[in-house]
């Protein structure tokens, strides 16, 4: 007697989970060193009075705002607040800039306004091809900011425009976004560890990639 066919929705859920497990395994093998390095570098910048700017579109905008909220508020342990701005959350600025200059400039112009040399700009994109994020990366580099990108599969234009990129190898937008959320939480974990443990901060800065 043949086994009953799996319910289509259940099979879709199973395949989704399998895709995420595979993406996270690749991320664990290829991305943890970079996230640890970023956490140490971010701790150095923010404790020194610098700022994190973050931006994305759609679901990636939500991820960017999640990151800044964890830094201004707290991730796990009690600590001081640090300066972090989600540029898409500045709705009046976003809509004014979009109306007057076009949507491709909504982040670049804010980078010009808020970014200072030595600050960090984190850009999140599942495609790595959003013109407004690429423009922000170019503007930030010209202004002396350090640009990091969380993207989907590489190579892609945003990863190439950033100083450093972490590209998630996954076939669906949902899986990329879910892996980005893990990366955001791990970045906060590494940041908190580096802030509370100066030796850990120096270790990840020395060990991590600086390309």
Phi, psi and omega in degrees: 000127182288151179286146179295147178292142178292146176299135184305320180294321179294319179295320177298318178296320180297315180295323178298313180297321179296317178299318180293318179300318181293318179295319180292326177295317177295321178296318180298322182283324190249341189249346188294321178300318182292318179297319178297318177297315178300319180299317178294318179294319179298320178298318180297316183290312186288322177290341177271007178096004178279185187221148170257128169252141182221148180202156175192178178239141177063231179300328179290333174295319178298321178295318179298318180291327175300315180298311183294325178297322180293331181276319178288322175272247175204157178267291176239303187264158178291134177199175179289164177277147178236154187282116180210129183236130171268110190295328180290342181283348176277077192295321179293317177296315180304310185287326177293314180295316178300320181290319186272328187238344182105152186296334180295344185253004189296333179261322182301317181293324177290326175298318177299321182287317190255336186281144177231152178308132181096342175293169179242135173248119176256123181241130182243130181204128179288328181270328187074018184231016182284120183300325182291329178283322177296318178298321179295320179297315180297314180298318181296317180297319179296331181270000176090015175274159173267130186248124174244145180231135168251117185227180168277207186305138174254168359285155176207162186299324181291317177300322180288331180280339181276161172290318180220147181219148172240109185258123182271122180273093179211153187273343183236151178302318181300316181293322176298314181296320179295322177290325175300322179297318175299317179298320178298314180295320179292324176299317178295321178298313180292323177299310181299319179297317181291323179295318184275344183227091182307324179297322177294322179298313180296325182294314182289329178292324179285319185280326189286167179290141176238016183287000000 
